[in-house]
């Protein structure tokens, strides 16, 4: 397992970007995520996507994926010891990459090590699920059958999994009780 420098999450995510073998970085942000930041970042990216002439369906999927990813950071990031905590504010990183065939959305934040096993199991189910299974998970989540310790039913992750071509994730050690969680989402471009 790799280790993450707590002072530079973006550097770690850039290493994952380089594994893709290319692509244009359209957005790279590391820091505190708030609702106003989400609006600003997604507004800028939305303009770029429209200028690129992407199909309306892809624009909507990409925009939704970015918003959900940023909201996950805002609502679910665990602070490092000594960091200030607030109800709707988290620290994380987001990177949007455009290649010839795909868009990649990377979102990451700190989580307690005690949450990793449960998160990995949920993410693995999403990663392995087909469209029908994702639809069934979505319905079950809407009914409120599963609520996490942070108050969510996982609906955002399920929605993202339904909109992307591929979902992947990794955890890297920050210290003995914290891990850096990176969600990697891939959306197919129509060329």
N, C-alpha and C positions, 0 to 999 in steps of 0.2 A: 504494500500500500504506500502510495506517495504521501508527501507531507506538503502542506500549504503554508506559505508565509502570511501571517495574519495582517501584515501591513500592505500586501499587494495581491489581492485575489485576481485582479485583471491579468497579471503576469501568468498565473496558473492557467487561466482560461485561454490566453494567447497560445500557450503550449498546445492546448487541445485544438485550437484553430489551425495551427501549423500542420497538424496531423491530417487535415482535410486535403492538403496539397494545393491550396490556392483559393481564390475568391476575394471579392472586394468587401472589406469591413465597412459597413454602412453606419454602424453605431457601436461604440464601446463606452460603457459607463460603469464606474465603480463608485459606490457611496450610499448615502441614505436614500431610501425610496419613500416618497410621499405621494399623495393623490395629485398634487400640483405638478410634481415631476413626471408622473405617468402621463398626464395630459400634454405636457410640453414635448416629451420624447416621442410619444405616439403621433402627435400632430406633425412633427418634423418628418418622421419616417413615412407617414401617410402621404405627404407631398412627394417624397422621393419615389415611392412605389407607383403613384399615379403618373408621375413624369416618365417613369420607366416603361409605361404602357402595359403594365401587367393586367391580366383579365380580372374583371370585377370579383369573381369568386375567389381567386388567389389573394387579391387585395384584402377582402373580408377575412379570410382564414388567417393571413399573416398578421393583420391588425389585431384580431381577436387573440391570437397566440401570444403576441407581445404584451397586450394588456393583462391577460391572465397570468403570464409569467411574472410580470412586474408586481401584480397584486399579490401573488404568492410570496414574493420577497417581503413586501410591505407587511403582510399579515402573519407570516409564519416563520420569518427569520428569528433565530435565537441569538441573543446578544452574547458577546464575549464577556468574561467576568470584568466588572468595572465599567462596562458600557452602559449608557443610559438606556432605559427601556420606556417605551410608550405603547399605547394600545394599537396604534396603526402606523408604526414606523419601524422599518428594518433596514439593515445594511446589506448590500449585495452587489452583484455585477450582472450586466446584461450585454450581450454582444449579438449583433445581427450581421450575417455574412451573406452575400449574394455571389453565387457561382453561375456558370453557364446553365446548369440544369436544376439547381436547387437554391432555396433560401434555407439558412440554418439560424436557429434562434437558440442561444445559450443563455441560461439564467442560473445564477448560483447564489448561495447564501450559507451562513453558518447554521448548523443544527446540533442539538445535544446528541452525543454518542448514544445515549439511551433510546433515541428515536430511530436510529438507523435501521435496525432489524425490521421494525414495522413498516417504515417507509420503503425499504428495499422490497419487501414482500408485495406491497401495494403497487409499486412501480413495475415490478416484474410481471404481475398480473396484467397491467395495462400494456406492457411491451409485447406480451405473448397473445393478447386477445385479438380476435377477429372483429369485423364490423358489427356482427350480431351480438357478440358478447359485450362489446363496448356499449351498444345501445341498451342492453339489459342492465349493465352496471349504472348507466346514466339514469334509467328509470328507478332503480333501487335507491340511488343516491337522492333523487328528487323526493322519494317517499320518506327520506330521513332515517333509513335503516342503520346507517353507520355514521357516527359522529366522532371526530378525532378529539384528542385532548386540547387542541387549539380551537375547537368549536366548528370546524369545517367538516363537510361530508365527503370531501375529495372531488366535488363536482367540477372544479376548475381544471384539475389534472385530467379528469375523464373527458371533459370538453376539448382540451388540447389534444389528447390522444386521438379523438375522433376526427380532428381537423388536419392532422399531419400525416405524412407518409411513413415516418419512422420516429420512434421515441427511444432515447437511451439516457443513461444516467451514470454517475459515478460519485463515490464518496472518497475524500482524502483527509487524512488526519491533520488537525490543526494543533491540538494538544490532547491531554489524556481524557478530557470529557467533551470535546467539541470536534465536529467534522465539517468539512466544506462539502456541500451538496451541489452538484452541477447537473442540471437537466439539459439534455441536448435534443433539440427538435429539428426535424428535417421536413421541408415542404417542397413538393415537386413544382417546377416552373413549366408552363406550356410554351414550347418554343416553336 
